[in-house]
Amino acid sequence: MSQISISDGTIEIDAILIAKGLGMHLDALRLAMQDGQVTRIVEKGEAEDAGRFRVTFYSPHRRLRLLFDAKGTLLQTSSADYSRKPRPVTAPVTPTDVSL
C-alpha cells in the first residue's frame, strides 16, 4: 500500500505516516486510537479545492494535518505541538441590589 489510498469512498492512510507525524511509536498510536485519545477530522474540498482531501489527526499534545488529492498523492503535511490549557476559574456571579 502507498502511504494514502482512496477506494470506493474509503481513505486509508499508512499508520507509520500518522505515528511519525504525531511523534508516537506505532504501538502507542494504535492503543491511543483504540482509547479515543487520537481523533481525526476528514474534510473534502469544494469549489476550487474539489478533488482534494484534508485529514487532521489530534493527539493529546500534537496535531498532524495531511492534504492530498483524489489519487492519494500527498500535497502537504504539517504538524504542531500544542497543549490544552485548563479553563480559567471564574468567581460565581452574585446579584447585587441596584437602587435608582
C-alpha positions in Angstrom: 0.0 0.0 0.0 1.2 3.5 -0.7 1.0 6.0 2.1 -2.5 7.1 1.2 -5.1 5.2 -0.9 -8.6 6.0 -1.8 -11.1 3.4 -3.0 -14.9 3.4 -3.1 -15.0 6.5 -0.9 -12.8 4.9 1.8 -9.5 6.6 2.7 -6.7 4.5 4.0 -3.6 6.2 5.5 -0.5 4.3 6.5 -0.2 4.2 10.3 3.5 4.8 10.1 2.9 8.2 8.4 0.4 9.1 11.2 2.6 7.9 14.0 5.6 9.8 12.7 3.6 13.0 12.3 2.2 12.7 15.8 5.7 11.8 17.3 4.4 8.5 18.6 5.6 4.9 18.3 3.3 2.7 16.1 2.1 0.6 19.0 1.3 3.7 21.1 -0.6 5.1 18.2 -2.8 2.0 17.8 -3.6 2.0 21.6 -4.3 5.7 21.6 -6.7 5.4 18.6 -8.5 2.5 20.3 -8.8 4.5 23.5 -10.1 7.6 21.7 -7.0 9.7 22.6 -6.2 10.2 19.0 -9.1 11.5 16.9 -9.4 12.7 13.3 -11.4 15.1 11.1 -11.8 14.4 7.4 -12.7 17.3 5.1 -13.5 17.0 1.4 -12.6 20.0 -0.8 -15.3 22.0 -2.6 -15.2 24.6 -5.4 -11.5 25.4 -6.2 -10.4 22.7 -3.7 -12.6 19.9 -5.4 -10.7 16.7 -5.6 -8.6 17.4 -2.5 -8.9 16.0 1.0 -7.6 17.2 4.3 -7.4 14.8 7.2 -6.3 16.2 10.6 -5.3 13.9 13.5 -5.3 15.1 17.1 -3.4 13.5 19.9 -3.4 15.0 23.4 -0.3 17.2 22.6 0.2 17.2 18.8 -1.8 17.8 15.6 -1.0 16.3 12.2 -2.6 17.7 9.0 -2.4 15.9 5.7 -3.6 17.4 2.4 -3.8 15.1 -0.6 -5.5 14.7 -3.9 -8.1 12.1 -5.1 -5.3 9.8 -6.3 -3.8 9.8 -2.8 -0.8 12.0 -3.7 0.3 13.8 -0.6 0.4 17.5 -1.3 1.2 19.0 2.0 1.9 17.8 5.6 2.0 20.0 8.7 2.3 19.2 12.4 2.4 21.3 15.5 2.8 20.7 19.2 0.1 22.2 21.5 -1.2 21.9 24.9 -4.7 22.4 26.1 -4.8 24.9 28.9 -7.4 24.4 31.7 -10.3 26.8 31.6 -9.9 29.7 33.9 -11.7 29.5 37.2 -14.2 32.3 37.4 -15.9 33.6 40.5 -19.6 32.9 40.7 -21.8 35.8 39.7 -23.9 37.2 42.6 -26.7 39.5 42.1 -26.3 43.0 43.7 -29.0 45.4 44.8 -29.4 48.3 42.5 -31.3 51.3 43.6 -32.3 54.1 41.3 
